[in-house]
């Protein structure tokens, strides 16, 4: 049985946008699990996304006590044979793969945010690292972005970066 995931991060609502963009909400409606890698800013975003499906999320550096009381710093779940971890910040890009492989040795897929820069790499040992960017705050990126993917029988497949 395959599981379809929607990955988002760094929504920064209401500072960078008033609401989650409609295409992202449509993707949430078609996903089996919505993964948010932090910097929601307001708990209303969590509540809104929860109306569109099951949410697995973590708090980020811009999230206050209301979100930190409800969400972990690191979330872990095994999904269709894939050991998934979610965290907001992973540090500097040049050594990210090596450091995260050491920090998450029993993980197959690490979802992270913070930089607003889409990222897809495989660390030594096979850890897949994905950052969906941001659907609402592109910073210095050319587009607002989010990711979809499928987990199936221990594999990560159909990873697609979508732009708004």
N, C-alpha and C positions, 0 to 999 in steps of 0.2 A: 504494500500500500504506500503510495507516494504522498508526500506532504508538501504543499505549495506555501512558500514563505514570501512575505513582503518585508523588506528591510528598509527602515528609515532612521534618521537621527537628526539631531540639531534643528528641531522645528522652531525653537525660539519664539513661541507664540505668547503674547501678542507683540513682542518687540520687532520681529522681522516680517511677520505676516499676521493677519487677523485670524485666519483659519487654515486648516490643512487643505491644500489644493484638491479640487474635485477629482482629477485623474488618480491621485494617490488614494482617495477614499474609495474609488471604484476598484482599484487594485486590492485594497483591504477587503472589500466585499467578496472578491474572488480567491483570496488567500485562506489557507487553513490556519495560519498563524501569522500575526503581525509582530515583528520584532522592532523595538525602538531602543536605540543605543544612547539615550540620554540627551539632556538639554531640552526638555519639554518646556520648561519655565513655569507653566501653570498646570495644576492637576486637572483642569478642565480638558486639556488635550488627551490625557489618559482616559478620562471618562468618555470623551467623544469617540476615540478610537475603539474603546471597549464595546460601543454600540455596533461596530462594524465587524467584530470578531474577537477571538481570543488574543490577548496581548501578553508578550513576554518582554519585559523592559527593565532598564536600570536607570539610576539617577546620574545626572551629569554635574559638572562644576557650576552650572548656572541654575541648578534646581534647589529650591528651598526645602525647609523642614516638612512641608506638606507632602512633597514627593519622596523625600528621603525616609519618611516614616512608612511609606507604602511600598517602596521599591528597594531592591538590594543594590549594592555597588557592583556586584558581579552576579549574573544569573547563569545557571547551568541547567541543561536539560538534554536527555537523550531523545532524539527524534528519528524514527525509522532507521535505527542503527548508527546514526551520526551523533557523536558527542559534541554538543554545541555549548559555547560560552559567549556571554555578551558582557561588554565592559565599555565605559565611555572613552577613557583616555588610555593610549598605549605609548605615549612618548615620541621621541624623534624617529623620523622615517628611516634614516640610513641603517640603523641597527634594529629596527622593529621586528623583523622576521625572527632573527636569532633570539632576541630577548623574550618575545612572546612564546616561542617554542619552548624555552626554558621555564617560563612562568606558567604555561598551560600544557604540561606534558601529557595529560590524559584527555586531550581535546582534539577533535578533528576539524572543527570550524569555529573560528573566533570572529565575532561581529563587533565592530567598534565604531566610534564616531569621533567627535571633538574637532577634527581638522577641517571638516566640511569638504574634504578632498576625496573623491571616489578612489578606492584602493582594492586591488585584487591580486594577491600573491600567494605563493606556497612556500612555507618556511622549510628549512632542513628537517627531515623527519616526517613531512607531509601535512603539517598544520596549514589549513587554508585560512587566510585572513581577508575579510571583506569589510569595507567601509562604504556605505551607500551615499556618502556626501550629504547634502541637505536639500529637501524639496522646497525650502522657503528662504534660505540665506546662502546664496552661492559664493559669497565673498569674492575671491579673485578667480573663481572658476567660470568657464563660459556659460554654464547652464545650471539650473536647479536639477537635482538628481535623486533617484531612489533605485533600489535593486529588487528584482524578483529572482527566485530560484526554486529548485525542487530538491528535496531530500528523498532518497529512495534506496532501500536495501543497503544502507551503509555508504552511499555515494552522494556527492553534491553535484548536481547537474543543472543545465539550463540557466546558468547565471546570466542575467540580463540587466545591464545598466540602462535605465530609462531617463529621458530628459523631459523637462517641462518648458 
